[in-house]
Amino acid sequence: MSYWHALLLAIVEGLTEFLPVSSTGHMIILANLLGIGQLPFTETYITSIQLGAILSVVALYWRRFLQSFDFYVKLAVAFLPFGILGFLLKDVIEELLKSVTVVSISLVVGGIVLLFVDNWFSGPRKEVTTPSLSKAFKIGLFQCLALVPGVSRSAATIVGGLAQGFDRRSAADFSFLLAVPTMVVITGYQLYKVYKVTGPQPGDLKLLLFGNVIAFLVAMLAVKSFVNFVSRFGFRAFGFYRIILGVTILIMISLGVNLHLI
């Protein structure tokens, strides 16, 4: 992987991590279009640079992380279903990550959901700073849907927040906050798994540092823009985008274009 590849993937990660369009799905597709999908380091890079984007949340919402111990309990409860199910299904998930077809189908299905989600949750909404334990757990159950590549962790948790009566901004805010423990654990596990077997390769750590910095900077710009946009216009535009992208990739695959990691 060159620094040019690393830059493009990091920009895509920063732009899409907090959008309901699946950042992982976009990076899997882009990696294959760049011809680096089969490189062993690519999966590690795609997973690990998400941490840089997530750290932008810490920078932007740092006051929220200085709340009471109860706030961290709520985050832990929300993360728990994803953590348990992800550990139990880790081998299945790793296989799904290799399939652009799975990503594309998930993009289309998720896009259809986003076309209607504004109507489903059009009633009175509440501004919520910190959810109750039960609501945090229910949002965590929604996050489990994101174990399927292409579903979008952001979309799943935002819809989960809306289902609990949150307004759009509150649902997006909690989705961002929940991303921090989720991605720290995922990145830590991915790096441990890879480097326990092979050890760090020359240049890998530099690429990872470079990618995380770029993803962090781009995500800083994207987060606020997304919150303002979705608060005003809702999710329909993202639904159309997901459907168009997913259908386009499926057509390319049907025409014999090889976009699979393996």
N, C-alpha and C positions, 0 to 999 in steps of 0.2 A: 504494500500500500504506500502510495506516495503522499507527500504533504498536500498536493492538489486534491487527491481523493479524500484525504482527511478533512480538508477545509470544506468541501462540498457537503459531505455527510454531516459535519458539525453545524453548518448553516441550516440545513434541513431540520436537524434535530432541534436547534434553538427556535426555529419558526413554528414547528409543529407539536412540540412536547405538550403544550397547554391548550392546543386546539383539539376539538373532538374529531380528529381525522386520523389518528394513529401515527405517532412519530416512528415507531418501530416498523410499521408497515411501509412507510415512505422510505425509510433507510434501507430496508431489505430490497425494495424495488430498485432504488437508485444504485445500490451496490452491484446488482446484477446488470443494470444498464451500463455501468462503468467497467464491467468485466472483472470485478474483484469479489464477487459473491462467493467464490469457491475457496478463497484464501482462509486458512485457519484463524488468522488474527481478526478477520472482518467481524465475526460474531461477537468477539470480545470487545472490539472497538465500538460497535453499534450499541451494545448494552452499557458499556462503561461511560461513554460520553453523555449519557442521559443524566448522570450525576451532576455534571457542570450546569446543565439547564435547570436542574432542581435546586441547586444552590442559589440561583437567582431569586427563588422564592424566599429563602432565608434572608437575603439581602434586602428584598423589598418589603417583607412582612416581619422583620426582625422583632418588632414590638409584640407581635402575637406570640412569639416564642418566649417571651418574658412573663407570660401569664402564670397562673397558679399551677401547682402540680396536677390538678384536676384536668387541665388542658392536655397534658401529656398522657394521662390515663385514657382520655377520649380518643386520641390519636392511636394509642396502642390497641384499644378495643376495635377501632375501625380497621386497623391493619391486620388483625388476627386471622380473620377468615381467609384473606388472600395469602398470608404467610403459610398457614397450615395446608391449604389446598395446593398452593404452588409447590411446596415441598413434596407432597404426596404424588403430584403429577409431573414432576420436573422432567422426567425422561420423555413423556408424551409431548410436553410443551416444547422441548428442544427439537423434536422431530417436526412439529408444526411450524417452527420458526424457519425451517428449510423450504417451505412451500409458498411460492408466490401465489399459487392458486387459492390456497386457504386465505391469505391476506386479502386478495381481491374480492373473494366472496364475502368476507367479513366487512370490507369497505362498503359493498353494495347493501348488505343487510342493515348495517349500522346507519347508512345514509337514509334508507327508507324510514327507519325509526326516527331520525332527526327531522324528517319532513313533517312529522305529526306531533312531535314532543311538545311544541309550543301550545298546540290545541289541547293536548291531554292535561297539561298543567296550567290552564289559563285562569283558574280561580284565584281567590285572594292568596297572596304569598307573604311570608314573614321574613324580615331581615333577622338573621341568626348569626351571632358571634361564635358561640360554641354549642354544639348539639348535645342533647342528652345522651346517656350511655346507650340506650336502646336505639336511638336514631343513628348514632355513630356506628353501631354494629350493623344496622341495616344497610347503611351506605357502604360499609366494608363488604357486605354480601354482593352488592352491585359491582364492586371493584373486581370480584372474582371473574366476572365476565371477560375482563381484559386479559385473562390468562390465554385466551385465544388470540393469536397475532392478527392485528388488523381491526380489532374491536375498538380500541382506544381506551386507555385507562381514564383519561380525562372525561371522555363522553360518558362512560359507565358511572363514574362517581358523581358527575354533575346531574345526570338523570336520577341517580340515587338520592341526591340532595333535594331535587325538585319533588320527588315522590314523598319526601318527608315534610313538604310544605315550605321549603326554603324559597326565597326569591332567587332570580338568576344570579345576581352578584354574590349572594351568600353561598349558593351552591358551588359556584366557581371558586370562590375563596377557600372553602373547605377542601375542595378537590385539590387545589394547589398545595395546601398544608399537608394533606394526607400523602401527597407525592413524596415528601421528604423522607419519612421512614421507609416507605415502600422502595424507593430507588436506592437508598443507602444500602438496604439489605440485599437487593438484587445485584447491585454493582459489586458489593463486597463478596458475595457468593461466587459471582462469575470470575472475578479476579483470582480468588482462592482456588477455584476449580482448575483454571487454566495454568496458573503459575506453580501449583503444587505438582503438576504433571511435567510441564516443560521448563519451568523457570522463565524469568523475563528474558526476552530476546533483544539483541542489540537494536536500539531505535524504537522499540515498542513503547517504552515508558515516555519517551519524548513525544511520540505521536499522541499518546493518550492525554498527556498534559496539554499539548497544543489543542486537541479537539475539545477538551473540557473547557478551556479558556474561551474558545470561539463560541461554543454552545452557550456558555454563561452570558457572554456579552449580547449575543443575538436574542436570547430568551428574555433578558432584561427589557429589551425594547418590545418584545412580543406580548408579554404578560398583560400589561396595562391596556394595550391596544385591544386585546381580545376581550377583556372584562368590559371595557366601554362599548365595544361593538355588540356583544351578546346581550348586554343590559338593554340596549336600544332596539336591536333588530331580531334577537332570538337566534335559533339554530338552523333555520331552513336552508340558508345559503351553504352551510357546511354539509347539509344532507345532499344537496345537488352536486356539490364538489366530489363527495365520496362516491356517489353513484357513477358519475362520469369517469372518474379515475379508475374505479374498480371494473367497470364494463370495458373501458379501453384496454386495460391489461389483460382481461379475459379474452378479448378479441385477438390481441397479439399472440397469446398463448395458443388459441385455436388455429391461428395461421402458421404455427410452427416456430414462432420466435421462442428461443429457449431462455426463460427468465428464472429458472429454478436454481437454487443454491447448490444442489447436488445433481 
